Amino acid sequence: MEAGEKAYIVFRADGNADIGAGHLMRCLTIAEQIGERGHVVFWCADEESAALVQARGFEAQALGTDYRAMSSELPRLEQLLHGGNHNALHSVKHMYTPSVILVDSYFVTAEYLQALRAYGNVYLLEDVPGRIWPVDGVINYNVFADRRSYEEAYRQGRENISGSDGGQGTKLFIGASYVPLRSRFVGRDYHVREQVKELLVTTGGGDRENIAGKILERIKDVECRIHVVSGPCNPHGAWLEGYAQTHPRVTVHRQVDDMAKLMLQCDLAVTAGGTTVYELCALGVPFVCFSYAENQEALTEYAGRQKISLCAGKYHGDSAGTLDNIGNLVRRAAEDWQLRRQLSQRAKGLVDGLGAKRLAEGMLVQEERRYAENISRLPK
């Protein structure tokens, strides 16, 4: 690429009380690693999602669409890309301007992805494999994701999806080496104290069912200070703050600027499945985990089988039983220092915290290569 030339990197993701903030947060982590090498823009369905992005210092465009019907927003994107007054979005269409569109949504369709490929290289961030998508790159950073299975599936199902490997096929970013964690989670020291003095409860950015509140009721007899993270989309934030006022050992954190710092001061954590599991692993903080949606099951069950964590079960399958298990496992871990040490040691080796950097680098290198190829085809 020529000096001063920047790639335009577009992220398509949403966050709200129903789906939580995880999609946006992991995309923001990748965006932070792009730094000065690219111009980052977020497309979001609504103003709520766009505001979360803007609060982190990135440019965001609210589409005014339904996040659950992504194909229906294609006319809106067409308008933005062809004739909008938004310079960054308009530039994506330019033939010789490198561009990436990274989509992170469970509501994506093949039609939608194929349409976007007319404007740039399209990458899909997914958690559960099972389909062959018309994209230039696929990201599944879960520790249980099998790269060989992906390679075979894409080789058989779509032999030559152009754009990523110089026309050789879909670029695959598979496995825990691509877990997108912020730099604050890298290289931190953690010491497992003999006594549990502080405990963390985090249930995701949405938590429409107030699972955090139900967990508090199950662990209120544990003699320690309890930190509850109420995400930006949590509709029960006021209820949790009211609970804390009548329970002096409970502190509610509505906006956490440094999650790693809060985790490191805790001796034990309770978390739903998702990227938070990998954050706790990177730091070595022992934790009890559970799933509240099917897409989280594989990770929490893997963590339990590998004795990386204590798995309490599936809230979406047996809410009362899972909550009881959480209470019992928290008490068990709080009373067993050796168990917490073992969990910490096993978890620490799972991720190195450099996944976001690898993803950003991988996408930018592909774009720079594509740019060079386009320039080489121009008349001398």
C-alpha positions as CSV (number, residue, x, y, z in Angstrom):
1,M,0.0,0.0,0.0
2,E,1.1,3.6,-0.7
3,A,2.2,5.8,2.2
4,G,-0.7,7.3,4.0
5,E,-3.2,4.8,2.4
6,K,-5.5,3.2,4.9
7,A,-7.8,0.2,4.7
8,Y,-11.4,0.9,5.6
9,I,-12.6,-1.8,8.1
10,V,-16.3,-2.1,8.6
11,F,-17.7,-4.0,11.5
12,R,-21.4,-5.1,11.5
13,A,-22.5,-6.0,15.0
14,D,-25.3,-5.2,17.6
15,G,-25.8,-5.2,21.3
16,N,-29.0,-5.0,23.4
17,A,-30.8,-6.6,26.3
18,D,-31.8,-9.6,24.2
19,I,-28.5,-10.6,22.7
20,G,-26.2,-8.9,25.2
21,A,-23.1,-6.8,24.3
22,G,-20.7,-9.6,23.6
23,H,-20.8,-9.2,19.8
24,L,-20.0,-5.6,20.0
25,M,-17.3,-6.0,22.7
26,R,-15.3,-8.5,20.8
27,C,-15.5,-6.5,17.6
28,L,-14.4,-3.4,19.5
29,T,-11.4,-5.4,20.8
30,I,-10.3,-6.3,17.3
31,A,-10.9,-2.8,16.1
32,E,-8.6,-1.4,18.8
33,Q,-5.8,-3.6,17.4
34,I,-6.2,-2.1,13.9
35,G,-4.9,1.2,15.2
36,E,-3.5,3.6,12.7
37,R,-3.3,1.1,9.9
38,G,-7.0,1.3,9.1
39,H,-10.1,3.5,9.4
40,V,-12.8,1.7,11.4
41,V,-16.5,2.2,11.0
42,F,-19.3,0.2,12.8
43,W,-22.7,-0.5,11.2
44,C,-25.3,-1.1,13.9
45,A,-29.1,-1.8,13.6
46,D,-30.1,0.9,16.1
47,E,-29.0,3.9,18.1
48,E,-28.5,1.9,21.3
49,S,-25.8,-0.2,19.7
50,A,-24.2,2.7,17.9
51,A,-24.0,4.6,21.2
52,L,-22.1,1.7,22.8
53,V,-19.6,1.9,20.0
54,Q,-19.3,5.7,20.1
55,A,-18.6,5.5,23.9
56,R,-15.5,3.5,23.1
57,G,-14.3,6.2,20.7
58,F,-15.2,4.6,17.3
59,E,-17.3,5.9,14.5
60,A,-20.8,4.2,14.2
61,Q,-23.7,4.3,11.8
62,A,-27.1,3.4,13.0
63,L,-29.0,1.8,10.2
64,G,-32.5,2.0,11.6
65,T,-33.2,-1.7,10.9
66,D,-34.2,-4.9,12.7
67,Y,-31.1,-6.8,13.9
68,R,-33.0,-10.0,13.5
69,A,-33.8,-9.5,9.8
70,M,-30.4,-8.7,8.3
71,S,-31.2,-9.4,4.7
72,S,-33.9,-6.7,4.9
73,E,-31.3,-4.1,5.6
74,L,-29.5,-4.6,2.3
75,P,-31.3,-1.7,0.5
76,R,-30.1,0.6,3.3
77,L,-26.5,-0.6,3.0
78,E,-26.8,-0.2,-0.8
79,Q,-27.9,3.4,-0.3
80,L,-25.0,4.1,2.1
81,L,-22.4,2.5,-0.1
82,H,-23.5,4.0,-3.3
83,G,-24.7,7.5,-2.5
84,G,-24.5,8.2,1.2
85,N,-22.8,11.3,2.5
86,H,-20.8,9.2,4.9
87,N,-17.3,9.4,3.5
88,A,-15.9,6.3,5.2
89,L,-18.8,4.1,4.0
90,H,-18.7,5.6,0.5
91,S,-15.0,4.9,0.3
92,V,-15.6,1.2,0.8
93,K,-17.0,1.0,-2.7
94,H,-13.8,2.5,-4.3
95,M,-12.2,-0.2,-6.5
96,Y,-8.6,0.5,-5.3
97,T,-9.3,1.2,-1.6
98,P,-8.7,-1.9,0.5
99,S,-11.8,-2.9,2.6
100,V,-12.9,-5.5,5.0
101,I,-16.4,-6.1,6.3
102,L,-16.5,-8.2,9.5
103,V,-20.0,-9.5,10.4
104,D,-20.7,-10.7,13.9
105,S,-24.4,-11.9,14.2
106,Y,-26.4,-15.0,14.8
107,F,-29.0,-13.7,12.3
108,V,-26.8,-13.6,9.3
109,T,-27.9,-15.2,6.0
110,A,-26.0,-16.4,3.0
111,E,-27.8,-13.9,0.8
112,Y,-26.7,-11.0,3.0
113,L,-23.0,-12.1,3.1
114,Q,-22.9,-12.7,-0.7
115,A,-24.3,-9.2,-1.3
116,L,-21.7,-7.6,0.9
117,R,-18.9,-9.3,-1.0
118,A,-19.5,-6.9,-3.9
119,Y,-17.9,-4.2,-1.8
120,G,-15.0,-5.8,-0.1
121,N,-13.6,-8.9,1.6
122,V,-16.2,-10.3,4.0
123,Y,-15.3,-12.1,7.3
124,L,-17.8,-13.9,9.5
125,L,-17.2,-14.3,13.2
126,E,-19.2,-17.3,14.4
127,D,-19.4,-19.5,17.5
128,V,-21.1,-22.6,16.2
129,P,-19.9,-24.3,13.0
130,G,-22.2,-26.1,10.7
131,R,-22.6,-24.1,7.5
132,I,-20.4,-23.2,4.6
133,W,-20.7,-19.5,4.2
134,P,-20.0,-17.4,1.1
135,V,-17.2,-15.4,2.7
136,D,-13.6,-14.6,2.4
137,G,-12.7,-15.5,6.0
138,V,-14.2,-17.3,8.9
139,I,-13.4,-16.7,12.6
140,N,-14.2,-19.2,15.3
141,Y,-11.9,-18.7,18.2
142,N,-13.4,-21.3,20.6
143,V,-10.9,-23.7,22.1
144,F,-13.0,-26.7,21.0
145,A,-13.2,-25.5,17.3
146,D,-11.5,-28.0,15.0
147,R,-9.5,-26.5,12.2
148,R,-9.2,-29.7,10.3
149,S,-13.0,-30.0,10.2
150,Y,-13.3,-26.5,8.9
151,E,-10.6,-27.1,6.3
152,E,-12.3,-30.2,5.0
153,A,-15.8,-28.7,5.0
154,Y,-14.8,-25.6,3.1
155,R,-12.7,-27.7,0.7
156,Q,-15.6,-29.9,-0.1
157,G,-18.4,-27.4,0.0
158,R,-16.9,-24.4,-1.7
159,E,-13.6,-25.2,-3.4
160,N,-12.6,-21.7,-4.4
161,I,-14.1,-18.8,-2.6
162,S,-12.1,-15.9,-4.0
163,G,-10.6,-13.0,-2.2
164,S,-8.7,-14.2,0.8
165,D,-5.8,-16.5,0.0
166,G,-5.2,-14.9,-3.3
167,G,-8.1,-16.8,-4.7
168,Q,-7.1,-20.1,-3.1
169,G,-10.0,-20.4,-0.6
170,T,-11.6,-19.0,2.5
171,K,-9.2,-17.8,5.1
172,L,-9.7,-19.6,8.4
173,F,-9.0,-18.2,11.8
174,I,-9.8,-21.2,14.0
175,G,-9.0,-22.0,17.6
176,A,-8.1,-20.3,20.9
177,S,-5.0,-18.5,19.4
178,Y,-7.6,-16.1,18.0
179,V,-9.5,-15.3,21.1
180,P,-9.9,-11.5,21.0
181,L,-8.9,-10.1,24.4
182,R,-7.9,-6.6,25.3
183,S,-4.2,-5.9,26.0
184,R,-5.0,-5.5,29.7
185,F,-5.5,-9.3,30.0
186,V,-2.0,-10.1,28.7
187,G,0.9,-11.0,31.0
188,R,-0.8,-10.3,34.3
189,D,0.2,-11.9,37.6
190,Y,-2.4,-13.6,39.8
191,H,-2.0,-15.1,43.2
192,V,-4.6,-17.6,44.5
193,R,-5.2,-16.6,48.1
194,E,-6.1,-19.2,50.7
195,Q,-9.3,-17.4,51.7
196,V,-12.0,-16.1,49.4
197,K,-12.5,-12.5,50.3
198,E,-13.9,-11.1,47.1
199,L,-16.1,-12.8,44.5
200,L,-17.2,-11.7,41.0
201,V,-20.6,-12.3,39.4
202,T,-21.0,-11.5,35.7
203,T,-23.8,-12.7,33.5
204,G,-23.2,-10.9,30.2
205,G,-24.2,-7.5,28.9
206,G,-27.9,-8.2,28.7
207,D,-29.3,-10.5,31.3
208,R,-32.9,-10.0,30.6
209,E,-33.9,-12.6,33.2
210,N,-31.9,-11.1,36.0
211,I,-29.8,-14.2,36.4
212,A,-27.3,-12.1,38.4
213,G,-30.0,-11.3,41.0
214,K,-31.0,-14.9,41.3
215,I,-27.4,-16.0,41.8
216,L,-27.0,-13.4,44.6
217,E,-29.9,-15.1,46.4
218,R,-28.1,-18.5,46.1
219,I,-24.8,-17.2,47.4
220,K,-25.8,-14.6,50.0
221,D,-24.6,-16.9,52.8
222,V,-21.0,-16.9,51.5
223,E,-18.9,-14.7,53.8
224,C,-17.1,-12.4,51.3
225,R,-17.5,-9.2,49.3
226,I,-19.5,-9.7,46.1
227,H,-18.9,-7.7,43.0
228,V,-21.7,-7.8,40.4
229,V,-21.1,-6.5,36.9
230,S,-24.3,-5.1,35.3
231,G,-23.6,-4.7,31.6
232,P,-24.6,-1.7,29.5
233,C,-27.7,-3.4,28.2
234,N,-28.9,-4.9,31.5
235,P,-32.6,-3.9,32.1
236,H,-32.2,-4.9,35.8
237,G,-29.4,-2.5,36.7
238,A,-31.6,-0.4,39.0
239,W,-32.9,-3.6,40.8
240,L,-29.4,-4.8,41.4
241,E,-28.4,-1.4,42.8
242,G,-31.4,-1.5,45.1
243,Y,-30.4,-5.0,46.3
244,A,-26.9,-3.7,47.0
245,Q,-28.3,-1.0,49.2
246,T,-29.8,-3.6,51.5
247,H,-26.9,-6.0,51.3
248,P,-23.7,-4.1,52.3
249,R,-21.3,-6.8,51.1
250,V,-22.6,-6.5,47.5
251,T,-21.2,-3.8,45.1
252,V,-22.7,-3.3,41.7
253,H,-20.5,-2.1,38.8
254,R,-22.6,-0.5,36.0
255,Q,-19.7,0.6,33.8
256,V,-16.3,-1.2,34.2
257,D,-13.5,0.6,32.5
258,D,-10.9,-2.0,33.5
259,M,-12.5,-5.5,33.8
260,A,-9.1,-7.1,34.1
261,K,-8.3,-5.1,37.2
262,L,-11.7,-6.0,38.8
263,M,-11.2,-9.7,38.0
264,L,-7.7,-9.7,39.5
265,Q,-8.9,-8.4,42.8
266,C,-11.4,-11.3,43.1
267,D,-10.6,-14.8,44.5
268,L,-13.4,-16.6,42.6
269,A,-15.9,-15.7,39.8
270,V,-19.2,-16.9,38.6
271,T,-19.8,-16.3,34.8
272,A,-22.0,-17.2,31.9
273,G,-20.3,-18.6,28.9
274,G,-18.7,-16.3,26.3
275,T,-15.6,-14.3,26.0
276,T,-15.6,-13.6,29.8
277,V,-14.6,-17.3,30.2
278,Y,-11.5,-16.7,28.2
279,E,-10.7,-13.4,30.0
280,L,-10.8,-15.3,33.4
281,C,-8.6,-18.0,31.9
282,A,-6.0,-15.5,30.6
283,L,-5.7,-14.1,34.1
284,G,-5.9,-17.4,36.0
285,V,-8.9,-16.4,38.1
286,P,-10.8,-19.6,39.2
287,F,-14.4,-19.6,38.2
288,V,-17.8,-21.4,38.2
289,C,-19.5,-21.2,34.8
290,F,-22.9,-21.9,33.3
291,S,-24.7,-21.5,29.9
292,Y,-27.8,-19.5,29.4
293,A,-28.1,-20.2,25.6
294,E,-27.4,-23.1,23.4
295,N,-24.5,-21.4,21.7
296,Q,-22.7,-21.3,25.1
297,E,-23.1,-24.9,25.9
298,A,-20.0,-26.3,24.1
299,L,-17.6,-23.8,25.9
300,T,-19.0,-24.3,29.4
301,E,-19.1,-28.0,29.1
302,Y,-15.6,-28.1,27.7
303,A,-14.4,-26.0,30.6
304,G,-16.0,-28.4,33.0
305,R,-14.7,-31.6,31.3
306,Q,-11.1,-30.2,31.1
307,K,-11.3,-29.1,34.8
308,I,-10.6,-25.6,33.8
309,S,-13.7,-24.5,35.6
310,L,-16.6,-25.9,37.7
311,C,-19.6,-26.2,35.3
312,A,-23.0,-25.6,36.9
313,G,-25.0,-26.7,33.9
314,K,-27.5,-25.2,31.5
315,Y,-29.7,-22.4,32.8
316,H,-31.8,-22.4,29.7
317,G,-32.6,-26.1,30.2
318,D,-32.9,-26.3,34.0
319,S,-32.8,-22.8,35.6
320,A,-33.6,-23.8,39.2
321,G,-31.2,-26.8,39.1
322,T,-28.4,-24.6,37.6
323,L,-28.9,-21.9,40.2
324,D,-28.7,-24.5,43.0
325,N,-25.5,-25.9,41.4
326,I,-24.0,-22.5,41.3
327,G,-24.6,-21.9,44.9
328,N,-23.2,-25.3,45.9
329,L,-20.1,-25.0,43.6
330,V,-19.3,-21.5,44.9
331,R,-19.4,-22.8,48.5
332,R,-17.3,-25.8,47.5
333,A,-14.6,-23.7,45.8
334,A,-14.6,-21.1,48.5
335,E,-13.7,-23.8,51.1
336,D,-11.1,-25.5,49.0
337,W,-7.9,-23.5,48.3
338,Q,-6.2,-26.4,46.5
339,L,-9.1,-26.8,44.1
340,R,-9.0,-23.1,43.2
341,R,-5.2,-23.3,42.7
342,Q,-5.7,-26.3,40.3
343,L,-8.4,-24.5,38.4
344,S,-6.2,-21.4,38.1
345,Q,-3.2,-23.3,36.8
346,R,-5.2,-25.2,34.2
347,A,-7.0,-22.2,32.9
348,K,-3.9,-20.0,32.7
349,G,-2.5,-22.0,29.8
350,L,-5.6,-21.9,27.6
351,V,-5.1,-18.5,25.9
352,D,-2.2,-16.1,25.5
353,G,-4.3,-13.0,25.0
354,L,-2.8,-12.1,21.5
355,G,-5.8,-13.3,19.4
356,A,-7.2,-9.8,18.6
357,K,-3.7,-8.8,17.3
358,R,-3.5,-11.9,15.2
359,L,-6.9,-11.3,13.7
360,A,-6.3,-7.6,12.9
361,E,-2.9,-8.5,11.4
362,G,-4.4,-11.3,9.3
363,M,-7.2,-9.2,7.9
364,L,-4.9,-6.2,7.1
365,V,-2.3,-8.3,5.4
366,Q,-4.9,-9.8,3.1
367,E,-6.2,-6.3,2.3
368,E,-2.7,-5.0,1.6
369,R,-2.0,-8.0,-0.7
370,R,-5.3,-7.4,-2.6
371,Y,-4.5,-3.7,-2.9
372,A,-1.1,-4.5,-4.4
373,E,-2.7,-6.9,-6.9
374,N,-5.2,-4.3,-8.0
375,I,-2.5,-1.7,-8.5
376,S,-0.4,-4.2,-10.5
377,R,-3.3,-4.6,-13.0
378,L,-3.5,-0.8,-13.7
379,P,-2.2,0.4,-17.1
380,K,1.4,1.5,-16.8
